[in-house]
Amino acid sequence: RNAYDEFLGATDLRDREAVTYVTQTVEVESPSTLRQLAEAREKNERLSDKLSDQNARCKQLEEQIRRSDEVTCNLQHKVIDGLDSSHSQPVYLTIQLPTKTYSCFALQRRLSSLPPTLCSMKADYASLRSQVRNFGDFYGSAVTEAKKQIVSAISEMSEANKDLLEKYRKEVALRRKYHEQLVELKGNIRVLCRVKPVLKEDQHEEGLAVVVTTDLNNESALNVVSKGKGRTFELDKVFHPQATQEEVFQEIEPLVTSCIDGYHVCIFAYGQTGSGKTYTMEGSVENPGINQRALKHLFNEIEDRKDMWSYTVSVSSVEIYNEVLRYKDGEKLDIKMNPDGSGHLHVPGLRLYSNQSLEDKTRRNRITFGTQMNQHSSRSHALLTITVLGVDLASGSKTCGKLNLVDLAGSERVWKSGAEGERLKEAQNINRSLLALGDVIQALRGRQTYIPFRNSKLTYLLQDSLGKGNKTAMVVQVSALERNVGETLCSLKFAQRVCKVELGPAARKIESAGHNDSGS
């Protein structure tokens, strides 16, 4: 019996440890599985309680049998001792014998009823062990089913999100299309923003935290964090730092094409020194900028139209340095009214270059001087002007289009550029001309009758491209680094003012076979 008790105790301990282990390692992953697990735990607890009660009952019966055996044994000893010690009590013993015999039979009957009870308890115990053993399989299947349901739900949500995102993108594209149509009807100056990526040579300096971010789902938004506060700027188009030269040019390509159609167009890059203006406008040999791409595009368009139109292209390249209009080699120029009575401006004695020689002359002669902002900072405004005269071979009508490509000097504040002496004078003249440009923008925005084009050589020269009826685009270049956030905010605030300028519907400069005319 002791061995059997030990067997029951050891078996019960192992099963309880198994149940405890399974319960501790179960991870419920869905409400359905949690409910099923709770029910299984409750059933397991009931069965465990029942088994404990049966074990206790069995121990009680065994204790009773043991006591009965002891009583019977004692009685037998007493009877024998009584018979041996005294033959004087036979009558008494005879009387007591039936009673004791009855008690013995009663105990035997009780003992005979214990094996079925014990068998029943063993059966219950075996059933409980089977349920505990199968609980792991039940839990595994429940978890697997729950995972399938979760994966299915996630898949459905993912598909729904994809559909919503696609619809959102279509709506954004449609909104942009309508916005561009509205801008074209109003004649707004298109404002594009390009964020300069962080270069390797900047990584050893301080203030490299990126505070300017773009939104992949909104190509018109730019976020800037300054002094812990965020601000969002809405422009016509925002290029992320990884945007290519081709992507930038594709955005302004329609404006370049309109030059062939007889429109006056101005595209200028604005921003602080080192923000990437010259790279956007001029580029490199491997990645040419807007200037070279515009020329290539114009000549490709001319080639495509050669059966219907005859075109003459002239290109000039000048700079404005210290408020002096000059060639790149230093020869000074002036701006005059055209003596033909057209009211247009012209530069007497302006040399026209072929496309092949222009790039070398521009890069070789442009004035540069090292400052704290950028060791190759340009201290002059560079203007590349392309004039396209077209003749319709069928009707004889003529068009005159002009494309001004302007790489403005750095717009940073004087105290930050670290300039002194002659460099200080240059910085002051640059800021004076940029301020005049801002005044012109403000006057155009307010639809004033008087526009102060004559306040600087820059605005005076660009008068026939910035005025009403022309097409203008500004590429504002900004740095993403925290150390330049002040200049970045200034550039973006200026860009937002430019966005609101309406030049009116663009007018085509066309001369009929018999008279001059302008049409939109």
C-alpha positions as CSV (number, residue, x, y, z in Angstrom):
1,R,0.0,0.0,0.0
2,N,2.8,2.4,0.8
3,A,4.4,1.8,-2.7
4,Y,1.0,2.4,-4.3
5,D,0.6,5.7,-2.3
6,E,4.1,6.8,-3.5
7,F,3.1,5.9,-7.1
8,L,0.0,8.0,-6.9
9,G,1.8,10.9,-5.3
10,A,4.6,10.9,-7.9
11,T,2.2,10.5,-10.8
12,D,-0.1,13.3,-9.5
13,L,3.0,15.6,-9.0
14,R,4.2,15.0,-12.6
15,D,0.8,15.7,-14.1
16,R,0.3,18.8,-12.0
17,E,3.7,20.0,-13.1
18,A,2.8,19.2,-16.7
19,V,-0.4,21.1,-16.4
20,T,1.4,24.0,-14.8
21,Y,4.0,24.0,-17.6
22,V,1.4,24.0,-20.3
23,T,-0.5,26.7,-18.6
24,Q,2.5,28.9,-18.2
25,T,3.7,28.5,-21.8
26,V,0.3,29.3,-23.4
27,E,0.2,32.6,-25.2
28,V,-3.3,33.7,-26.0
29,E,-3.4,35.6,-29.3
30,S,-7.1,36.2,-29.8
31,P,-10.3,36.6,-27.7
32,S,-11.6,33.3,-29.0
33,T,-8.5,31.4,-27.9
34,L,-8.5,33.2,-24.5
35,R,-12.1,32.1,-23.9
36,Q,-11.3,28.5,-24.9
37,L,-8.2,28.4,-22.7
38,A,-10.1,29.8,-19.7
39,E,-12.8,27.1,-20.1
40,A,-10.1,24.4,-20.4
41,R,-8.4,25.8,-17.3
42,E,-11.7,25.8,-15.4
43,K,-12.4,22.2,-16.4
44,N,-8.9,21.2,-15.4
45,E,-9.3,22.8,-12.0
46,R,-12.6,21.0,-11.4
47,L,-11.1,17.7,-12.4
48,S,-8.1,18.4,-10.2
49,D,-10.4,19.2,-7.2
50,K,-12.4,16.1,-7.8
51,L,-9.2,14.0,-8.0
52,S,-8.0,15.6,-4.7
53,D,-11.4,14.8,-3.1
54,Q,-11.2,11.1,-4.3
55,N,-7.6,10.8,-3.0
56,A,-8.7,12.1,0.3
57,R,-11.7,9.8,0.5
58,C,-9.5,6.8,-0.5
59,K,-7.0,7.7,2.3
60,Q,-9.9,7.9,4.8
61,L,-11.2,4.4,3.8
62,E,-7.8,3.0,4.0
63,E,-7.4,4.5,7.4
64,Q,-10.7,2.9,8.5
65,I,-9.6,-0.5,7.2
66,R,-6.3,-0.2,9.0
67,R,-8.2,0.7,12.2
68,S,-10.7,-2.2,11.6
69,D,-7.8,-4.6,11.2
70,E,-6.2,-3.4,14.4
71,V,-9.6,-3.7,16.2
72,T,-10.1,-7.3,14.9
73,C,-6.6,-8.2,15.7
74,N,-6.9,-6.8,19.2
75,L,-10.2,-8.6,19.7
76,Q,-8.7,-11.9,18.5
77,H,-5.8,-11.4,20.9
78,K,-8.2,-10.5,23.7
79,V,-10.4,-13.6,22.9
80,I,-7.4,-15.9,22.9
81,D,-5.9,-14.3,25.9
82,G,-9.2,-14.5,27.6
83,L,-9.6,-18.1,26.8
84,D,-6.1,-18.9,27.9
85,S,-6.1,-16.8,31.0
86,S,-9.6,-17.6,32.2
87,H,-11.9,-20.4,31.4
88,S,-14.4,-18.8,33.7
89,Q,-15.8,-16.6,31.1
90,P,-16.9,-18.9,28.2
91,V,-20.5,-17.8,28.6
92,Y,-19.5,-14.2,28.3
93,L,-17.3,-14.8,25.3
94,T,-20.0,-16.9,23.7
95,I,-22.3,-13.9,24.1
96,Q,-19.7,-11.5,22.7
97,L,-18.7,-13.6,19.8
98,P,-21.7,-13.1,17.6
99,T,-21.4,-9.3,18.1
100,K,-17.7,-9.3,17.3
101,T,-18.3,-11.7,14.4
102,Y,-21.0,-9.3,13.0
103,S,-18.6,-6.4,13.4
104,C,-16.0,-8.4,11.5
105,F,-18.4,-9.2,8.7
106,A,-19.4,-5.6,8.5
107,L,-15.8,-4.5,8.2
108,Q,-15.2,-7.2,5.5
109,R,-18.2,-5.9,3.6
110,R,-16.9,-2.4,3.8
111,L,-13.5,-3.7,2.6
112,S,-15.0,-5.5,-0.3
113,S,-16.6,-2.2,-1.4
114,L,-13.3,-0.4,-1.5
115,P,-11.8,-2.0,-4.7
116,P,-14.7,-0.8,-7.0
117,T,-14.3,2.7,-5.5
118,L,-10.6,2.6,-6.0
119,C,-11.1,1.3,-9.6
120,S,-13.5,4.2,-10.3
121,M,-11.0,6.7,-8.9
122,K,-8.2,5.2,-11.1
123,A,-10.5,5.5,-14.1
124,D,-11.2,9.2,-13.3
125,Y,-7.5,9.7,-12.8
126,A,-6.7,8.1,-16.2
127,S,-9.3,10.3,-17.9
128,L,-7.9,13.4,-16.3
129,R,-4.4,12.5,-17.4
130,S,-5.7,11.9,-21.0
131,Q,-7.4,15.3,-21.0
132,V,-4.3,17.0,-19.7
133,R,-2.2,15.2,-22.3
134,N,-4.5,16.3,-25.1
135,F,-4.7,19.9,-23.8
136,G,-1.5,20.8,-25.6
137,D,-2.8,19.6,-29.0
138,F,-6.1,21.4,-28.3
139,Y,-4.2,24.6,-27.5
140,G,-1.9,24.3,-30.5
141,S,-4.9,23.9,-32.9
142,A,-6.7,26.8,-31.3
143,V,-3.6,29.1,-31.6
144,T,-3.1,28.0,-35.2
145,E,-6.7,28.8,-36.0
146,A,-6.4,32.2,-34.3
147,K,-3.3,33.0,-36.2
148,K,-5.0,32.2,-39.4
149,Q,-7.9,34.5,-38.5
150,I,-5.4,37.3,-37.6
151,V,-3.4,36.9,-40.8
152,S,-6.6,36.9,-42.8
153,A,-7.8,40.1,-41.0
154,I,-4.4,41.8,-41.5
155,S,-4.4,40.8,-45.2
156,E,-7.8,42.2,-45.7
157,M,-6.8,45.4,-43.9
158,S,-3.7,45.7,-46.0
159,E,-5.6,45.3,-49.2
160,A,-8.1,47.9,-48.0
161,N,-5.2,50.3,-47.1
162,K,-3.7,49.8,-50.5
163,D,-7.0,50.7,-52.2
164,L,-7.3,53.8,-50.0
165,L,-3.7,54.8,-50.6
166,E,-4.2,54.4,-54.3
167,K,-7.4,56.5,-54.2
168,Y,-5.6,59.1,-52.1
169,R,-2.7,59.3,-54.6
170,K,-5.2,59.6,-57.5
171,E,-7.0,62.4,-55.6
172,V,-3.6,64.2,-54.9
173,A,-2.6,63.9,-58.6
174,L,-6.1,65.2,-59.7
175,R,-5.8,68.0,-57.2
176,R,-2.4,68.9,-58.5
177,K,-3.6,68.8,-62.1
178,Y,-6.5,71.2,-61.3
179,H,-4.2,73.4,-59.2
180,E,-1.7,73.7,-62.1
181,Q,-4.6,74.5,-64.5
182,L,-5.8,77.2,-62.1
183,V,-2.2,78.5,-61.8
184,E,-1.9,78.6,-65.5
185,L,-5.2,80.5,-65.9
186,K,-4.2,83.0,-63.2
187,G,-0.7,83.2,-64.4
188,N,0.9,82.5,-61.0
189,I,4.6,82.2,-60.7
190,R,5.3,78.5,-60.2
191,V,7.5,77.9,-57.1
192,L,9.5,74.7,-56.9
193,C,11.6,73.7,-53.9
194,R,14.6,71.4,-54.0
195,V,16.2,70.1,-50.8
196,K,19.9,69.7,-50.9
197,P,21.1,66.3,-49.6
198,V,23.7,66.0,-46.9
199,L,27.1,65.7,-48.5
200,K,30.1,63.7,-47.2
201,E,32.3,66.8,-46.9
202,D,29.7,68.3,-44.4
203,Q,29.6,65.3,-42.1
204,H,32.6,66.4,-40.0
205,E,31.1,69.7,-39.0
206,E,28.6,70.7,-36.3
207,G,24.8,71.3,-36.8
208,L,24.2,68.3,-39.0
209,A,20.8,67.4,-37.6
210,V,18.3,67.2,-40.4
211,V,15.4,69.5,-39.7
212,V,13.8,69.7,-43.2
213,T,11.7,66.7,-44.3
214,T,9.5,66.0,-47.3
215,D,6.2,64.1,-47.4
216,L,6.3,61.2,-49.9
217,N,2.5,61.2,-50.1
218,N,2.3,65.0,-50.6
219,E,4.6,66.4,-53.2
220,S,3.6,70.0,-52.3
221,A,4.5,70.0,-48.6
222,L,7.7,70.7,-46.8
223,N,8.2,70.4,-43.0
224,V,10.8,72.5,-41.1
225,V,11.6,72.1,-37.4
226,S,13.1,75.2,-35.7
227,K,13.6,75.6,-32.0
228,G,11.5,72.6,-31.3
229,K,8.5,73.8,-33.3
230,G,7.4,72.4,-36.6
231,R,6.1,74.4,-39.6
232,T,4.7,73.2,-42.9
233,F,5.2,75.1,-46.2
234,E,2.9,74.5,-49.1
235,L,4.5,75.1,-52.6
236,D,3.7,74.0,-56.1
237,K,6.2,71.2,-56.0
238,V,8.8,69.9,-53.5
239,F,11.7,67.7,-54.6
240,H,13.1,65.3,-52.0
241,P,16.9,65.3,-51.5
242,Q,17.4,62.3,-53.8
243,A,15.6,63.9,-56.7
244,T,17.6,63.8,-60.0
245,Q,18.5,66.6,-62.4
246,E,16.1,65.0,-64.9
247,E,13.2,65.0,-62.5
248,V,13.7,68.7,-61.8
249,F,13.9,69.5,-65.5
250,Q,10.8,67.5,-66.3
251,E,8.8,69.8,-64.0
252,I,9.8,73.0,-65.9
253,E,10.1,71.4,-69.3
254,P,6.6,72.8,-70.4
255,L,7.8,76.3,-69.7
256,V,11.0,75.8,-71.8
257,T,8.8,74.5,-74.6
258,S,6.6,77.6,-74.5
259,C,9.6,79.7,-75.3
260,I,9.5,78.2,-78.9
261,D,5.8,79.0,-79.1
262,G,6.6,82.7,-78.6
263,Y,6.3,83.2,-74.8
264,H,8.6,85.1,-72.5
265,V,9.8,82.8,-69.8
266,C,12.0,83.3,-66.7
267,I,13.4,80.5,-64.5
268,F,15.5,81.5,-61.6
269,A,17.2,79.7,-58.7
270,Y,17.0,81.3,-55.3
271,G,18.6,80.4,-52.0
272,Q,21.5,80.8,-49.7
273,T,25.1,80.2,-50.8
274,G,25.9,76.5,-50.9
275,S,22.2,75.3,-51.1
276,G,22.7,73.9,-54.6
277,K,21.5,76.7,-57.0
278,T,24.4,76.4,-59.4
279,Y,24.2,72.7,-59.4
280,T,20.5,72.9,-60.3
281,M,21.1,75.5,-63.0
282,E,24.4,74.4,-64.5
283,G,25.0,70.9,-63.0
284,S,28.1,68.9,-63.9
285,V,29.4,67.2,-67.0
286,E,27.9,63.9,-65.8
287,N,24.6,65.5,-64.6
288,P,23.9,68.7,-66.6
289,G,21.5,71.2,-65.0
290,I,18.6,73.2,-66.3
291,N,20.7,75.4,-68.6
292,Q,22.1,72.6,-70.8
293,R,19.0,70.5,-70.7
294,A,16.9,73.5,-71.8
295,L,19.1,74.1,-74.8
296,K,19.1,70.5,-75.7
297,H,15.3,70.3,-75.4
298,L,14.9,73.5,-77.5
299,F,17.0,72.2,-80.3
300,N,15.2,68.8,-80.2
301,E,11.9,70.6,-80.5
302,I,13.2,72.8,-83.4
303,E,14.3,69.6,-85.2
304,D,10.8,68.1,-84.7
305,R,9.1,71.2,-86.2
306,K,11.5,71.9,-89.0
307,D,8.9,70.9,-91.7
308,M,6.5,73.6,-90.4
309,W,8.7,76.3,-88.8
310,S,12.0,77.9,-89.3
311,Y,13.8,79.0,-86.1
312,T,16.8,81.2,-85.3
313,V,18.3,80.7,-81.8
314,S,20.6,83.2,-80.2
315,V,22.2,82.8,-76.8
316,S,23.8,85.4,-74.5
317,S,25.5,85.0,-71.2
318,V,26.1,87.9,-68.7
319,E,26.4,88.5,-65.0
320,I,25.5,91.3,-62.6
321,Y,28.4,92.0,-60.2
322,N,28.1,94.8,-57.7
323,E,25.1,96.2,-59.6
324,V,27.1,96.3,-62.8
325,L,25.9,94.4,-65.9
326,R,29.0,92.8,-67.5
327,Y,30.4,90.0,-69.5
328,K,32.1,87.2,-67.7
329,D,35.5,88.6,-68.8
330,G,34.7,92.0,-67.0
331,E,33.5,94.1,-70.0
332,K,30.7,96.3,-68.8
333,L,27.3,96.6,-70.5
334,D,24.2,98.7,-70.1
335,I,20.5,98.3,-70.5
336,K,18.6,100.5,-73.0
337,M,15.2,100.8,-74.4
338,N,15.0,99.2,-77.8
339,P,15.1,101.9,-80.5
340,D,12.6,100.0,-82.7
341,G,9.7,101.5,-80.6
342,S,8.5,98.1,-79.3
343,G,9.0,99.2,-75.7
344,H,11.3,96.3,-75.0
345,L,14.7,96.5,-73.3
346,H,17.9,95.5,-75.0
347,V,21.6,95.5,-74.3
348,P,23.6,97.4,-76.9
349,G,26.6,95.5,-78.2
350,L,25.6,92.2,-76.6
351,R,27.6,89.3,-77.9
352,L,25.7,86.2,-78.9
353,Y,27.3,82.8,-78.5
354,S,26.7,79.5,-80.1
355,N,25.5,76.7,-77.9
356,Q,28.9,74.9,-78.3
357,S,31.0,77.7,-76.8
358,L,28.6,78.9,-74.2
359,E,29.2,76.4,-71.5
360,D,33.0,76.7,-71.5
361,K,32.8,80.5,-71.4
362,T,30.3,80.6,-68.6
363,R,32.3,78.2,-66.3
364,R,35.7,79.7,-67.0
365,N,34.8,83.3,-66.4
366,R,32.3,83.4,-63.6
367,I,33.5,85.3,-60.6
368,T,33.9,83.2,-57.4
369,F,35.4,84.0,-54.0
370,G,35.7,81.8,-50.9
371,T,33.5,82.8,-47.9
372,Q,32.6,81.0,-44.7
373,M,29.4,79.8,-46.3
374,N,30.9,78.0,-49.3
375,Q,34.4,78.1,-50.7
376,H,33.1,78.3,-54.3
377,S,30.3,80.7,-53.6
378,S,29.3,82.8,-56.6
379,R,29.2,86.5,-55.8
380,S,27.3,87.5,-59.0
381,H,24.0,86.9,-60.6
382,A,24.5,84.7,-63.7
383,L,21.9,85.2,-66.6
384,L,21.7,82.9,-69.6
385,T,19.2,84.4,-72.1
386,I,18.0,82.3,-75.0
387,T,16.0,84.1,-77.8
388,V,14.1,82.0,-80.3
389,L,12.7,83.7,-83.4
390,G,10.3,81.5,-85.4
391,V,8.7,81.8,-88.8
392,D,5.7,79.8,-89.8
393,L,6.6,78.4,-93.3
394,A,2.9,78.2,-94.3
395,S,1.5,81.6,-93.1
396,G,4.7,83.7,-92.7
397,S,3.7,84.7,-89.2
398,K,6.6,85.2,-86.8
399,T,7.0,84.5,-83.1
400,C,9.6,85.8,-80.6
401,G,10.2,83.8,-77.5
402,K,12.7,84.5,-74.8
403,L,14.0,82.2,-72.0
404,N,15.9,83.8,-69.1
405,L,17.8,81.2,-66.9
406,V,19.0,83.0,-63.8
407,D,21.4,81.6,-61.1
408,L,21.0,84.2,-58.4
409,A,23.8,84.9,-55.9
410,G,23.5,83.7,-52.4
411,S,20.7,85.2,-50.3
412,E,22.3,84.7,-46.9
413,R,22.4,87.5,-44.4
414,V,25.6,89.6,-44.3
415,W,26.6,88.8,-40.7
416,K,26.5,85.1,-41.5
417,S,28.6,85.2,-44.6
418,G,31.6,86.4,-42.7
419,A,32.4,88.9,-45.4
420,E,34.7,91.9,-44.9
421,G,36.0,94.7,-47.1
422,E,35.3,94.1,-50.8
423,R,33.5,91.0,-49.9
424,L,31.2,93.0,-47.7
425,K,30.4,95.4,-50.5
426,E,29.6,92.5,-52.8
427,A,27.3,91.0,-50.1
428,Q,25.5,94.3,-49.6
429,N,25.0,94.7,-53.4
430,I,23.7,91.2,-53.7
431,N,21.2,91.7,-50.9
432,R,20.2,95.0,-52.3
433,S,19.3,93.5,-55.6
434,L,17.5,90.6,-54.0
435,L,15.6,93.0,-51.9
436,A,14.6,94.8,-55.1
437,L,13.5,91.5,-56.5
438,G,11.4,91.1,-53.3
439,D,9.9,94.5,-53.8
440,V,8.9,93.7,-57.4
441,I,7.3,90.4,-56.2
442,Q,5.4,92.3,-53.5
443,A,4.2,94.9,-56.0
444,L,3.1,92.2,-58.4
445,R,1.4,90.3,-55.6
446,G,-0.5,93.4,-54.6
447,R,-1.4,94.2,-58.3
448,Q,0.0,97.7,-57.9
449,T,0.0,99.9,-61.0
450,Y,3.7,100.8,-60.5
451,I,6.2,98.0,-60.4
452,P,9.7,99.1,-59.2
453,F,11.7,97.2,-61.9
454,R,14.3,100.0,-62.1
455,N,15.4,99.6,-58.5
456,S,18.2,97.1,-59.5
457,K,19.9,95.9,-62.7
458,L,18.6,92.4,-62.0
459,T,14.9,93.3,-62.0
460,Y,15.4,95.9,-64.8
461,L,16.9,93.2,-67.0
462,L,14.2,90.7,-66.2
463,Q,11.4,93.2,-66.7
464,D,10.1,91.6,-69.9
465,S,10.0,88.2,-68.2
466,L,8.7,89.0,-64.8
467,G,6.0,91.4,-65.9
468,K,2.4,90.6,-66.6
469,G,1.6,88.1,-69.4
470,N,4.8,86.1,-69.0
471,K,5.6,82.7,-67.5
472,T,7.9,82.5,-64.5
473,A,9.2,79.7,-62.3
474,M,11.3,79.9,-59.2
475,V,13.4,77.0,-57.9
476,V,14.1,77.8,-54.2
477,Q,17.1,75.8,-52.9
478,V,17.2,75.0,-49.2
479,S,19.6,73.1,-46.9
480,A,18.2,70.3,-44.7
481,L,20.7,70.9,-41.9
482,E,19.9,72.5,-38.6
483,R,22.8,75.0,-38.8
484,N,21.1,76.6,-41.9
485,V,17.6,76.6,-40.6
486,G,17.4,80.4,-40.3
487,E,18.4,80.9,-43.9
488,T,16.1,78.1,-44.9
489,L,13.1,79.7,-43.2
490,C,13.9,83.0,-44.9
491,S,14.0,81.4,-48.3
492,L,10.8,79.5,-47.8
493,K,8.9,82.6,-46.5
494,F,10.0,84.4,-49.6
495,A,8.9,81.5,-51.8
496,Q,5.4,81.5,-50.2
497,R,5.1,85.2,-51.1
498,V,6.1,84.5,-54.7
499,C,3.5,81.7,-54.9
500,K,0.7,84.2,-54.5
501,V,1.9,86.5,-57.4
502,E,-0.5,86.4,-60.4
503,L,1.0,87.6,-63.7
504,G,-2.3,87.0,-65.6
505,P,-2.7,84.7,-68.5
506,A,0.5,84.3,-70.5
507,A,0.6,86.3,-73.8
508,R,2.2,84.9,-76.9
509,K,4.5,87.3,-78.8
510,I,3.5,86.8,-82.4
511,E,3.8,88.9,-85.5
512,S,1.4,88.2,-88.3
513,A,2.5,88.5,-91.9
514,G,0.9,92.0,-92.1
515,H,1.1,93.4,-88.6
516,N,2.2,92.9,-85.0
517,D,0.0,91.1,-82.6
518,S,0.1,89.5,-79.1
519,G,-2.2,86.7,-78.2
520,S,-2.6,84.4,-75.3
